Amino acid sequence: MQYNLLMNIGEVFVNLWETSGLASGSWQNYVMLLVSFVLMYLAIVKKFEPLLLLPIAFGMFLINLPGAYDIVWGTYKEGLPHTYENVENKGLLWYLFYGVQNVIYPPLIFLGIGAMTDFGPLISNPKSMLIGAAAQLGIFLTLIAATLLGYNLAAAASIAIIGGADGPTAIYVTQVLSKFAMQRPIGGGEAVSVDLLSAIAVAAYSYMALIPIIQKPIMRLLVPKNERAIKMKPWRKVSKVEKIVFPVLVTLVVGFLLPDAVPLLGMLMLGNLLKESCVVDRLSSQAQNGLMNTITIFLGVSVGCKAYGGTFLQWGTISIILLGLVAFSCGTIGGLLMGRIMCKLSKGKINPLIGSAGVSAVPMAARISEDVGRESDPSNHLLMHAMGPNVAGVIGSAIAAGFLISIIG
């Protein structure tokens, strides 16, 4: 009897072990858990864009808890490809990811960004559009590089759009072009479908959150100290009529030329019109606060949950992340080089540091221009000057996305 009791206790412990996450975890899960802890540290302690980084890190943490995948995401139907549609026993993260899978979150994020952004610096200094355009250099250089590495045009475009430093745009382009995205192995062979979204989404949002680490060394390298200390004169005051006409006019012009850019750009301009019209304060406030905060949480967790160790830690994913870093760096370089050209042409009236804000990350990139400028001269304030190129970068990345979709899709 005592022997049977010991056997039963032993079976209980064996069953407990077999059903625990410790028995089913892989080294990939533990690596990604470690990565999630690092990202949480950067978000909480270093305050690297915690609004983005913390939800992403926690989504990564949840999906990689050993044994939790089938519960928080769901199980795949036997014998079918592991796609979003073939999940049964759906978990919480599957439902949250619906907004990414069906490109609902990106336009809503653009609506909130538009409602939070002042287009005045761009309207008062239209030359900022040149910097925003130059900062798209990373997109097109990486498009060529990814194609040479074996990705077809649709997959290469999805990877290249990371250079715009705009997470919602990267997700939007990737999902719209996903049915065209194939990869042909280097050296030949049959093209196969590739899952780009997880790597691209994680790369785009991680690089946005890590802008201080990526951009500051490039800025210090490319811009001499004497040019970093240049003080810029305030731009002219922009009238209310200009601020109301601008979003309507931009949407009209871009809509005629590139209809594929309208879902993103249209929502951006609608949010700004809600703000500048001053007749729908409740809607503007909701877009800036409640809606924006909710979608940011959902989108961040959804992006993080795609970084599952079992499928994420492979060479294809790592190569995409590295290409994204190249794209982002080249975009920063393109903006800075245009800033230096404009500095020379204006005879020292434009600080080239505002060129780094030509990427789409609003207002993060503009704040970095301010920080680096104040390193050379604590009394130098470039934030509002950098907001012009920053807003131009948002518009530029949306236009670049529409262009890529139109020629490929």
N, C-alpha and C positions, 0 to 999 in steps of 0.2 A: 504493500500500500504506500509505504514511504517512497519506494522506487517510482511508482506511478505518479505520485505528487511531484517528485523532482522532474519527471519527464514532462508533465503538463506545464510546470513553471518554465522549463527549458523551451518548450514549444512556443509559449507566450513571448519569451524574449526573442526567439528566432523570428517569429511573425512580426514583432515590433521592429526588429532590425530590417527585415525585408521590405516593410512598408514605409520605412523612414527615408528621408531624402539622402541620408549619408550613404545608403547602399546603392542608390541609383545615380549619384552625382558623377560627373566626369571632370577631368582636369580642365577642359574648356570652360565648364561652368565656374570653377573656382578662379580661373584667370579673369573671367568677366566680372565676377563678384569683386575681385581686387580692383579692377578698373572702375567699377561703380563706386567703391569706397574712395578712390582717388578723386573722382569727379565730385563726390559729395564734399570732400575736404576743400577742393578748389572753390566750390560754390559757397560753402558756409564760412570757412576760415578766411580764404583769400578774396571772397566776394566777387568771383569772376562770373558776372551775369547770372546770378542765382535764379532769377525768374525762368531762365531757360535750362540751366545746367542741373538744377536740383530735381525737377520732374523727370528729366531724361535719365539722370543717374538712378533715381528710385525705380523707374520703369525697368531699367537694365537689371537692377538688384532683384526685383520681383520675379522676372522671367527666368533668371539663372539660379534661383534657390533650388537646390536639388530636389527633384520630385514634384515641384510646383507647376511645371510647364502644363501638364494635362489639366490642371485645375484652373489656373488663371488665364490660360489661352484656350485650350480645348484639345480634343483628339482628332486625328485625321482618319477619314474613312479608309478602310483596308483596301489595298490594291489600286488606290487612286493617287494622283500627284499631290504633293503637299502644298496645295494652294489655299488661299483664303476661303474660297467657296466650298472646299472639301473638308471643312472642319465640322465635327459633330460634338455634342456635349460642350457647347460653347461657353467659355469663361468670360470674366469681366473685361479682360484686355482685348479679347476678340471684338466685343461690342464697342469699346472705345476706339478701336482701330478702324471701325466702319467709316468714320469721318475722313481718315487718311485714304483708305482704299477707294473711296468714291469722291475724292478731291473736294470735300466740303469744307474742311478746316482752313486750307490755304487762302481762299477768297475771303473768308470771315476774318482771318488774321489781318489781311490787307485792309478790310473795312475798319478795324480797330486802329491800325497804323495811320490810316488817313485821318481819322478823327483826332488823333493825338499829335499830328505833325503840323507845323507851321510852314507853309510853302513860301512865306514872305522872303526869306533869304535868297531863294532861287529866282523868284519873280523880280526882285530888285537887282539881281546880278545874273542875267541869262547866260553869261559866259561860263557859269558853273556847269552847264550842260556838257561843255567840252570835256570837263574832268570826268563827269559821270559816264560819258561815252568812252573815254580812254580807259576807264577802270574795267570795261568789259573785255579788255585785251585778254585777260586770263581765260575767259570762256572760249574764245576762238582759237587760242594757242593750244589749249587742252583738248579741244575738239579734234584738232589735227593729230596730236600726240596719241589720244585714245584710239583713233582710227588706225594709226600705224601699229598699235599694240594688239590689234585683232578684233576690236569691237566694231560692230557695224555702225552706221551713221546715227541711228536712233539711240543706241546704247551710249555712244560717244557723246552725243548731245546731252543726255541725261547726266553723265559724269561731269561734263564741262560746265554745266550751269552752276555747279558748286562755286565756281569762280566769282559769281555775283554776290556771294556772301549773303544769300537770302534763302533761308530754310523753306518757307512756304512755296517759293518759286521752284526750288529744286524738287520738292515733292510733287508739285503740280505737273511739271514737265515730265518727270519720271513716270508718273501714273498715266498721263495722256499718251506717252510714246511707248508704254510697256508692251503693247501687242506687237510693236515693230522691233523691239530690242532683242537682237540675236548676237551671239558671239561666235566667231570662227577661230578655232585654235590657231596659234601662230605656227606657220609651216603648212597650213592647209587642213583639210578635214571638213566634216559636215558641221554647219552652223547649229548651235543649240540655244535654247532660250535661257536667259539669265535673270536671276532675281536681284535687281539693282537697288530696289527701294531701301532695304535695310542699311546697306553700306552708305548710300548717298544721303539718306536722311540723317544718320548718325554723324557722318562727316560734316555735312553742311551746318548742323546745329552745334556740333562740338567746336568747329572753327569759328563760328560766330561768338560763342561763349569765350573762346580763348584768343580773341582779337588782341588783347594787350601783349600776350606772349609772342604772337606771330608778327604783328605789325610794327611794334616799337623798334626792334633791331633793324628792320628794313628801312624805316624812316631815318634812323640815325646814320645808316650806311649811305643812303642816297642823297640826303639833304645836308649840305655843309652847315656848321653851327651858326655862321653869320646869317644865313638865309632862314634858319629856324627861328631867329630872334626878330624877324621882320614884323612890325606892327601894322595892321591893316586899318584903314579908315572905315567908319560905319557906312553901310549902304543907305540908300535913300529909303524913306518910309513908303510902304506900299499901301495903296488905298483899299478900302473894303470892296469896291467894285472889281478891282483887279483880282482880289482873292476869290471872289465868287465866279468870275468869268473864267479864270484859269483852269479849274478842274473840268468844267464843261467843255471848254475849247480843246484841252488835251485829249479828253475822251473822244471827242468828235473827230479830231484829226487822226489819232491812232486807230480809232475804230474803222475809219474809211480805208486806211492803209494796211492795217494788220488786225483783222477781226479776231484772230486767235489770242491776241493779248488782252481782249476786253474783259474776260472773267476776273483777271487779277487787277488790271489797271482800272477797270470800271468800279470795282469795289473800293479800291484805294481812293479814287476821286469822289465817290459817293460819301465815304467817311469824312473826307475833307470838306465837302460841301455842307454836310450836316453841321460841322463845326463852324464854318465861316458864315453861313447864312444867318446864324443867331436867332432862328425862329423855331428850332426844334431842339432846345437845350436838353430835354429829357432823352431824346434819341441819341444825341451826341454823347451825353454822359454815359448812357448804357453801352454804347459802342466802345468808349474809352476805358470803361471800368468793368462792369459786370460781364459783358460778353467777351471782352478781350482777355480778362483774367481766366474765365472758364475755359475758353478755347486753348489758351496757353497751357493750362494744366493738362487737358485732354491730349493735346498735340505732343507735349513733352513726354508724357508717360507712353504714348503710342510709339513715338520715335525710339525711346529707350527699350521698349519691349521687343523691338526687332533685332536687338543685339544679343541674340541667344547664342551662347558659346558653341553649341553643337553645329550650327550652320554659319556662324559669323566668323569664327577663327579659321580662315582658309586663305590661300594666297590670292584668290580672285577678289575677295573683300578687301584685303590689305592693299592690293594694287590700286583699287578704286579710291581708298582713303588717301593713299599717297598722291594719286593724280589730283584729287580734290585739294590737297595742300599746295600742289604746284599751281593749280588754277587760282586759288585764293591769293597766293603770293604774287603771281603775275598780275592779277587784277590790282593789287596794292601798288606794284611797281608801275603799271601803266598810268594810274592816277597821279602818282608822285612825279613821274617824268613829264606829264602834261602840266602839272603844277610848276615845275621848274621852267618849262618853256614859257608859260604865262608870266612867271616872275621876270624872266629876261625881257620879254616883249613889253611888259608894263614898267620896266626900269626899276624893279625892286618894290613895287607897290602890292604885290601878291605874295603871301607866304606859301611856299610850295607844300608845306605840311598839310594844307587843306586837301591836297590831292589824294591822300590816303583815305579820306572820307568819301571818295567817289564810289566805293563799294556800297552795297545796299543795306548793310547792318545799321539801322536807325534806332537810337542816336549813338550807339556804341562807338562806331568809327569816328564820329565827330568829337566825342569825348576824348578819344585817344589823340587826335590832333591838338586839342586843348592841352592835354597833359604833357605831350612832348614839347610843345611850344613854351610852356611855362618852365620846363627844365632849363631852357636857355635864358629866359627872362620871366621871373615870377609875375611881373605886371602885364604880361602879354596874354590877351584873351582872344582865342580863335574860335570858340565854340559856335557862335552864331554865323561866322564866316564859313565854317566847315559844314554847317547845316545845308547850305546851298548845294554843294557837290553831293552831300549825303542823300538829300531828297532826289537829286538828279540820278543818283545811282539806283534808287528804288525804281524810278520810272525806266531807267535804262535797262535794268535786269528784266523787268516785265516785258519791255519791247523786244529784248533779245530772246526771251522765252517764246513770245509770239512768233518771232521770225523763225526760230528753229522748228517750232511745231508746224508752221505753215509750209516749210520746204520739205519736211520729212513726213508729217502726218497726212 
